Each structure stands twice: as structure tokens, then as C-alpha cells.
Amino acid sequence: MPLEETAMYSHLRTPRAAAVAGIAFSVLLVIIFWVFRSAVPADPLDSGAWLAEESGRVALALNLIPFAGIAFLWFIGVLRDRLGPKEDRFFATVFLGSGLLFLATLFAAATIVGALLLIAPSTEMTGTNAPPTFRFGRAVAYILFNVYAIKMAGVFMVSTSTVVIYTGIAPRWMAGIGYALAALVLLGSFYISWSIMVLPTWVLLISVHILIDNLRRPDRSLHQP
């Protein structure tokens, strides 16, 4: 590689405080899930009364999802940068793929809920006479999030914990916690309605460790010409 290109890439280093993105993702996701769980009934066959009573809060949560997605992508980039040459192609593919699929299913479910909010004013939602369009959209959003998104979150945690063990980018006890939380997500999501909260908890744990470790290390870029 020419000397000019080497000098250019030497300045494209991940900021030392980039792990803050993982913390931001965790906080935003906790807020989003809390709003949805408190405003939208857990039963996917509900009558849709919440569209009139809780539409403002649900709309707020929906508007926060893109920002959470951006922060999550940044967090994935921070992890890949920390792996560096230690990155294994197999686990890196599962790690990156599961993270992107989690975001894709989350965005798809949010899009459907947003569409339900959009058409609600022009649709009669009274009693148990919710139109078939609403029932279909509500069921699809429920399945996307509670089956596919949550399962992809569990796979992401398993792959990340495996990478931690093989590369040593974080203490092994964090990987053990990651496996335990992933098992809770993969096996207990049907029985524990708040099980998805373990993903932001796991991301927060890793992000705080990376942030503290980065701040303790000297910034080598300051010593480069």
C-alpha cells in the first residue's frame, strides 16, 4: 500500500469513546420496550382500543427505533474494530448477520405498527369489531418481534459471547453471562414477556467494559505524525 494511503487510513481510527453508542442503544431500547409493553396489550388478538388511547406514546417509541438502530450498527462496528485481525470469518458472519437480521425484523415490525397508527383515524375501532386489516397487521407485527427479532437477539448474544471467549476482547465471565441471558431469550421468550430486556442489558455490559478499557489505554493517534 502506498505511503499516502497508509497515512490516510491511520487517521480512520474508531474514536475511543465510540462504545458510548452501545450504551445509547441500551438506554433507547429499554425506553422503547417499556413504552410498548405498557401501552400495547400483550395479546395479539386485542380489539385495538390502545390505538386511540396510547397512540402518542407508541408513536414516540416508533420514532426512537431508527436512532436505536443507528446506535446498534455503530456498536457492531466498535466490536469488529476491537476484534481486528483476530476476527474469525465464521463467527463474524453469524455475529454480523444475526445483528442485521435483528434490526431488519425490528424495523419491519415497527413499520407495521406505524401503518396501524396511520390508518386508525379513518378506521372504526370499537369493541371487538376490529377490521381484518388491523388483526392481520397486529398478528404479523407480534410474530415478527416476539418470534424472529427476539430469536435473532439470542443468536447475536451467543455469537458475541463465543467471540469473546476465543479472542479475549472481554473477560470470560461476561461470555458466561451472555450465554445464560441468550438461553433465557431463546427458551423463555414465550413465558417471560420482558425477556427481550436482556439484550440491552448485555450490550450495556459489553459497552461499559469497552469504554472503560479504551479510556484507560493511551491514545496512540496523538503520538502519530
C-alpha positions as CSV (number, residue, x, y, z in Angstrom):
1,M,0.0,0.0,0.0
2,P,1.4,3.5,-0.9
3,L,2.7,5.7,1.9
4,E,-0.1,8.3,1.3
5,E,-2.8,5.6,1.7
6,T,-1.2,4.3,4.8
7,A,-1.2,7.7,6.3
8,M,-4.8,8.3,5.3
9,Y,-6.1,5.0,6.9
10,S,-4.1,5.7,10.1
11,H,-6.4,8.6,10.8
12,L,-9.6,6.5,10.3
13,R,-9.5,5.0,13.7
14,T,-12.5,4.3,15.8
15,P,-13.0,7.0,18.4
16,R,-12.0,5.9,21.9
17,A,-15.5,6.8,23.2
18,A,-17.3,5.0,20.3
19,A,-18.6,2.4,22.8
20,V,-21.0,5.1,24.0
21,A,-23.1,4.0,21.1
22,G,-23.8,0.7,22.8
23,I,-24.8,2.5,25.9
24,A,-27.1,4.8,23.9
25,F,-28.6,1.7,22.2
26,S,-29.3,0.0,25.5
27,V,-31.0,3.1,27.0
28,L,-33.1,3.7,23.9
29,L,-34.1,0.1,23.6
30,V,-35.2,-0.1,27.3
31,I,-37.3,3.0,26.8
32,I,-38.9,1.7,23.6
33,F,-39.7,-1.7,25.0
34,W,-41.1,-0.2,28.2
35,V,-43.4,2.1,26.3
36,F,-44.6,-0.8,24.1
37,R,-45.2,-3.2,27.0
38,S,-47.1,-0.6,29.0
39,A,-49.1,0.8,26.1
40,V,-49.8,-2.1,23.9
41,P,-51.6,-5.2,25.2
42,A,-49.5,-8.4,25.1
43,D,-52.4,-10.3,23.5
44,P,-52.1,-10.1,19.7
45,L,-55.8,-10.6,19.3
46,D,-56.8,-7.4,21.2
47,S,-59.5,-5.1,20.0
48,G,-57.2,-2.2,19.2
49,A,-58.5,0.2,21.8
50,W,-54.9,1.3,22.5
51,L,-54.8,3.0,19.1
52,A,-57.0,5.7,20.4
53,E,-55.7,5.9,24.0
54,E,-51.9,5.3,23.6
55,S,-51.2,6.4,20.0
56,G,-49.0,9.3,21.2
57,R,-46.7,7.2,23.3
58,V,-46.5,4.4,20.7
59,A,-45.6,7.0,18.1
60,L,-42.8,8.3,20.3
61,A,-41.4,4.8,20.7
62,L,-41.6,4.2,17.0
63,N,-39.7,7.5,16.3
64,L,-36.9,6.3,18.7
65,I,-36.4,3.0,16.9
66,P,-34.3,4.4,14.0
67,F,-31.9,6.1,16.4
68,A,-31.6,2.9,18.4
69,G,-30.8,1.1,15.1
70,I,-28.1,3.6,14.2
71,A,-26.5,3.2,17.6
72,F,-26.7,-0.6,17.3
73,L,-24.9,-0.5,14.0
74,W,-22.2,1.7,15.5
75,F,-21.9,-0.8,18.4
76,I,-21.4,-3.7,15.9
77,G,-18.7,-1.6,14.2
78,V,-17.0,-1.0,17.5
79,L,-16.9,-4.7,18.2
80,R,-15.5,-5.6,14.8
81,D,-12.8,-2.9,15.1
82,R,-11.9,-4.3,18.5
83,L,-11.5,-7.8,17.0
84,G,-9.2,-6.6,14.3
85,P,-7.1,-9.4,12.8
86,K,-8.5,-11.8,15.4
87,E,-11.9,-11.8,13.7
88,D,-12.9,-15.3,12.7
89,R,-14.9,-15.4,9.4
90,F,-17.4,-18.0,10.6
91,F,-18.3,-16.4,13.9
92,A,-18.0,-12.9,12.5
93,T,-20.6,-13.8,9.8
94,V,-23.0,-15.2,12.4
95,F,-22.4,-12.2,14.7
96,L,-22.9,-9.6,11.9
97,G,-25.8,-11.5,10.2
98,S,-27.8,-12.0,13.4
99,G,-27.4,-8.4,14.4
100,L,-28.5,-7.1,11.0
101,L,-31.5,-9.6,11.0
102,F,-32.5,-8.4,14.4
103,L,-32.6,-4.8,13.2
104,A,-34.4,-5.8,10.0
105,T,-37.2,-7.7,11.8
106,L,-37.4,-4.9,14.4
107,F,-37.8,-2.3,11.7
108,A,-40.4,-4.4,9.9
109,A,-42.5,-4.8,13.0
110,A,-42.2,-1.1,13.8
111,T,-43.3,-0.3,10.2
112,I,-46.4,-2.4,10.5
113,V,-47.3,-0.8,13.9
114,G,-46.7,2.6,12.4
115,A,-49.1,1.8,9.5
116,L,-51.7,0.8,12.0
117,L,-51.4,4.1,13.7
118,L,-51.7,5.9,10.4
119,I,-54.9,4.2,9.3
120,A,-56.5,4.2,12.7
121,P,-58.2,7.6,12.5
122,S,-60.1,6.5,9.3
123,T,-61.0,3.1,10.6
124,E,-63.6,2.2,13.2
125,M,-62.0,0.5,16.2
126,T,-64.8,-0.2,18.7
127,G,-65.3,-3.2,20.9
128,T,-64.3,-6.5,19.4
129,N,-65.2,-5.3,15.8
130,A,-61.7,-4.5,14.8
131,P,-61.3,-4.8,11.0
132,P,-59.5,-7.8,9.5
133,T,-56.7,-5.5,8.3
134,F,-55.9,-4.4,11.8
135,R,-56.0,-8.0,13.1
136,F,-53.7,-9.2,10.3
137,G,-51.2,-6.4,10.8
138,R,-51.2,-6.8,14.6
139,A,-50.6,-10.5,14.3
140,V,-47.7,-10.0,11.8
141,A,-46.0,-7.4,14.0
142,Y,-46.4,-9.6,17.0
143,I,-44.8,-12.6,15.3
144,L,-42.0,-10.6,13.7
145,F,-41.0,-9.2,17.0
146,N,-41.8,-11.9,19.5
147,V,-40.5,-14.8,17.4
148,Y,-38.0,-13.7,14.8
149,A,-36.5,-10.5,16.4
150,I,-36.1,-12.0,19.8
151,K,-34.6,-15.2,18.5
152,M,-32.1,-13.2,16.4
153,A,-31.2,-11.3,19.5
154,G,-30.4,-14.6,21.3
155,V,-28.2,-15.7,18.4
156,F,-26.4,-12.4,18.4
157,M,-25.7,-12.8,22.1
158,V,-24.4,-16.4,21.6
159,S,-22.1,-15.5,18.8
160,T,-20.8,-12.4,20.6
161,S,-20.1,-14.5,23.7
162,T,-18.3,-17.1,21.6
163,V,-16.2,-14.4,20.0
164,V,-15.4,-13.0,23.5
165,I,-14.1,-16.4,24.6
166,Y,-12.0,-17.1,21.5
167,T,-10.5,-13.6,21.2
168,G,-10.3,-12.3,24.8
169,I,-11.7,-8.9,23.9
170,A,-13.7,-9.0,27.2
171,P,-13.5,-11.1,30.4
172,R,-14.7,-14.7,30.1
173,W,-17.3,-14.2,32.8
174,M,-19.0,-11.8,30.6
175,A,-19.3,-14.5,28.0
176,G,-20.8,-16.8,30.6
177,I,-23.4,-14.2,31.4
178,G,-24.1,-13.8,27.7
179,Y,-24.7,-17.5,27.2
180,A,-27.1,-17.5,30.2
181,L,-29.0,-14.5,29.0
182,A,-29.2,-15.9,25.5
183,A,-30.7,-19.1,26.8
184,L,-33.3,-17.1,28.6
185,V,-34.2,-15.3,25.4
186,L,-34.2,-18.4,23.1
187,L,-36.0,-20.7,25.5
188,G,-38.1,-18.4,27.8
189,S,-39.4,-15.7,25.5
190,F,-42.8,-17.3,25.3
191,Y,-43.1,-17.5,29.1
192,I,-41.4,-14.2,30.2
193,S,-42.8,-11.2,28.4
194,W,-39.9,-9.0,29.5
195,S,-37.2,-11.4,28.3
196,I,-36.1,-9.1,25.4
197,M,-34.8,-6.7,28.1
198,V,-31.7,-8.9,28.4
199,L,-30.3,-7.8,25.1
200,P,-29.9,-4.1,26.1
201,T,-28.5,-5.4,29.4
202,W,-25.9,-7.5,27.6
203,V,-25.0,-4.7,25.2
204,L,-24.7,-2.3,28.1
205,L,-22.3,-4.6,30.0
206,I,-20.0,-5.1,27.0
207,S,-20.1,-1.4,26.0
208,V,-19.2,-0.2,29.5
209,H,-16.3,-2.6,29.6
210,I,-15.0,-1.5,26.2
211,L,-15.4,2.2,27.1
212,I,-13.5,1.9,30.3
213,D,-10.8,-0.2,28.6
214,N,-10.4,2.3,25.8
215,L,-10.2,5.3,28.2
216,R,-7.5,3.5,30.2
217,R,-5.4,3.0,27.1
218,P,-3.2,5.8,25.8
219,D,-4.5,7.3,22.6
220,R,-1.8,6.3,20.1
221,S,-3.1,8.6,17.4
222,L,-1.9,11.6,19.5
223,H,1.7,10.3,19.1
224,Q,1.5,9.8,15.3
225,P,2.9,12.4,12.9
